[in-house]
Amino acid sequence: MNKVPVMPALAALLFAAACGGEDGPTTVDTRVSVRFVNMTTGLSGSGGFTANGQFVPGSALASGQVAQTCSKLDGGQTSFGFGASNTAGTGLSGNELVTLLNETISAGGDYTVVAAGAATSPTLHLLSNGFSGSLSTTQAAVRFMSLASTTGATVYNYVFYLGEIGRTSPLALNMPYGITSSYSVVPSGVSTFSALQTPGNTTVVPGNTVTLQAGSANTIALIRNASGSFQLIHLPRCS
């Protein structure tokens, strides 16, 4: 039986379809975006981060510094570490001061790793930045957490407000240390956030100004700075 010849244009289309499109096979990015934050106090130099025992390039950060760019790591089970970086900022000077072991970071995900507390006994926090809501061109999403560790016998929680305390309803109530609140949708642009400590209803941050990009998801974290005062810091997600 005679074969019917395939026209060249049709043959090209069939080949492109078999390869995933006219531009060739589609690749899926299985890596993970991670932003590193050093909110520890007491280090004489910079602190750096490791992932599965390997120093993360570009993660050497001074106290109070948020990495401007996000690192790309492979997804899967990952352990993170934090310690004093060498003077070149290319590795750690000695061993990790603290580790966070066997955490699962999902391919294509967006995360923040925060080192907080005194450098003599820091803690590491892994924040998943997933946000599934919808935002208009004039809205942003914010959530809150306390990274201000308690000193003394009293355990304090924190209430967070958009604007002045008492003039608006709180966005997050009685947040304990290290736990993130759910996201709230707020207007994008320049916003002022305040924080109240309970018990005692003590104002610890009367107002910190933060600029929120339209369509962005953000974490606002309460910390103690090197002088012992409270402040709110802005932790934007990678994308």
C-alpha positions in Angstrom: 0.0 0.0 0.0 1.3 3.4 -0.9 2.1 5.8 2.0 0.5 9.3 1.8 3.4 11.8 2.1 3.2 14.2 5.1 3.3 17.9 4.0 6.4 19.7 5.5 4.3 22.2 7.4 2.2 19.5 9.0 5.3 17.5 9.8 6.7 20.5 11.6 3.6 21.0 13.7 3.5 17.3 14.7 7.2 17.5 15.8 6.5 20.7 17.8 3.6 19.1 19.5 5.6 16.0 20.4 8.3 18.3 21.9 5.9 20.4 24.0 5.3 23.3 21.6 7.0 25.2 18.9 9.8 26.4 21.2 10.7 22.9 22.4 9.9 21.0 25.7 8.5 23.0 28.6 10.7 22.9 31.7 9.3 23.1 35.2 11.3 25.1 37.8 11.6 22.8 40.8 13.7 25.2 42.8 12.5 27.2 45.8 12.9 31.0 46.5 14.2 31.7 50.0 14.9 35.1 51.6 17.3 35.2 54.6 17.0 37.7 57.5 19.4 38.3 60.3 17.6 39.9 63.3 20.0 38.6 65.9 21.8 41.0 68.3 25.3 40.8 69.7 27.3 39.6 66.7 30.5 41.7 66.2 30.3 41.1 62.4 27.9 39.5 60.0 25.9 36.3 60.3 25.5 33.8 57.6 23.1 30.9 56.7 23.6 27.4 55.5 21.3 25.0 53.7 22.1 21.3 54.2 25.4 22.2 55.6 26.5 24.4 52.7 27.0 28.1 53.0 24.3 30.0 51.0 26.1 32.5 48.7 25.0 36.1 49.4 23.5 35.2 52.9 26.1 37.1 55.0 24.1 39.8 56.6 24.7 42.3 59.3 22.4 42.4 62.4 19.0 43.9 61.4 19.6 43.2 57.7 17.1 41.6 55.2 18.6 40.0 52.1 17.7 42.2 49.1 17.6 39.2 46.7 16.2 35.7 47.2 18.3 32.6 47.0 17.3 29.6 44.8 17.5 26.3 46.6 16.4 22.8 45.5 13.0 21.7 46.9 12.7 18.8 49.4 13.9 18.1 52.9 16.3 20.8 53.9 18.1 21.7 57.1 19.1 25.4 57.8 21.8 26.8 60.0 23.0 30.2 61.2 26.3 31.3 62.5 29.0 34.0 62.4 30.3 34.5 58.8 33.9 35.0 57.9 35.2 38.4 57.1 34.9 37.8 53.3 31.2 36.8 53.7 31.8 33.6 51.8 31.4 31.1 54.6 30.9 30.6 58.3 33.6 31.3 60.9 33.3 28.1 62.9 30.2 26.0 63.4 26.5 27.0 63.2 25.1 28.7 66.3 21.7 27.2 65.7 20.1 24.7 63.3 16.6 24.0 62.0 16.6 20.4 60.9 14.7 18.4 58.3 12.3 21.0 57.1 10.4 20.4 53.8 10.4 23.2 51.3 8.2 22.6 48.3 9.3 23.1 44.7 8.2 26.4 43.3 7.5 27.7 46.9 8.4 31.0 48.5 9.9 31.1 52.0 11.7 33.3 54.5 14.3 32.1 57.0 14.8 34.4 60.0 17.5 34.3 62.7 16.3 36.1 65.8 17.2 36.7 69.4 20.6 37.1 71.1 23.5 35.7 69.1 24.6 33.7 72.1 21.3 31.7 71.9 19.5 32.5 68.6 16.5 30.9 67.1 15.7 30.1 63.5 12.2 30.4 62.0 11.1 29.1 58.6 8.1 31.0 57.2 6.1 29.7 54.3 4.9 32.7 52.3 2.0 31.1 50.5 -1.0 33.4 49.9 -3.9 32.2 47.8 -6.3 35.1 48.0 -7.0 37.7 45.3 -5.8 41.3 45.5 -6.8 44.3 43.4 -4.4 46.9 42.1 -4.8 48.9 45.2 -4.5 46.2 47.8 -1.8 44.2 49.6 -1.8 41.3 52.1 -0.1 41.5 55.5 0.3 39.1 58.4 2.1 39.5 61.7 4.4 37.7 64.1 6.3 38.3 67.2 10.1 37.7 67.2 10.5 39.5 70.5 11.4 36.8 72.9 10.1 37.1 76.5 12.4 37.9 79.4 11.4 37.1 82.9 8.5 35.0 84.2 5.7 36.7 82.4 4.8 35.4 78.9 3.7 38.3 76.6 1.5 38.2 73.5 1.0 41.0 71.0 -1.9 42.7 69.3 -1.2 44.4 65.9 -3.1 47.4 64.4 -3.2 49.3 61.1 -2.9 52.9 62.3 -3.1 54.1 65.8 -4.0 51.8 68.7 -7.6 52.3 69.8 -8.6 54.1 66.6 -9.1 51.0 64.5 -9.9 47.3 65.1 -6.9 45.1 65.5 -5.7 43.0 62.6 -4.1 40.3 64.7 -5.0 39.4 68.4 -2.7 38.0 71.1 0.0 36.6 68.9 2.5 34.4 70.8 6.2 34.3 70.0 7.1 32.7 66.6 3.6 32.2 65.3 2.3 34.0 62.2 -1.2 35.4 62.0 -3.5 34.8 59.0 -3.2 37.3 56.2 -5.3 40.5 56.2 -6.1 42.5 53.0 -5.2 46.2 53.4 -4.7 49.2 51.1 -1.4 49.2 49.3 1.0 52.1 49.6 2.4 53.8 52.8 0.8 52.3 55.9 1.5 52.8 59.7 1.3 49.7 62.0 1.3 49.7 65.8 1.7 46.9 68.4 0.3 46.4 71.9 1.7 44.1 74.5 -0.6 41.9 76.7 -1.1 41.4 79.6 -0.9 45.0 80.7 -2.1 46.6 77.4 1.3 48.4 77.0 2.0 50.2 73.7 5.4 48.9 72.5 5.3 50.3 69.0 3.1 53.5 68.6 3.7 53.4 64.9 6.1 52.2 62.2 5.7 53.2 58.6 5.9 50.5 55.9 5.4 50.8 52.1 3.4 47.9 50.7 3.5 47.2 47.0 0.2 46.6 45.3 -0.6 42.9 44.9 2.1 41.9 47.3 2.0 39.5 50.4 4.1 40.7 53.4 5.0 39.7 56.9 5.3 42.4 59.6 7.5 41.1 62.5 7.9 42.6 65.9 11.5 42.4 67.2 13.8 43.8 69.8 16.7 45.8 68.4 20.2 46.0 69.8 19.2 48.8 72.2 16.4 46.6 73.6 13.6 48.7 72.1 10.7 47.2 70.1 10.3 47.9 66.4 8.4 46.4 63.5 10.2 45.2 60.4 9.0 44.4 56.9 9.6 41.0 55.4 8.4 40.9 51.8 8.1 37.6 50.1 10.2 36.8 47.1 7.4 37.1 44.5 
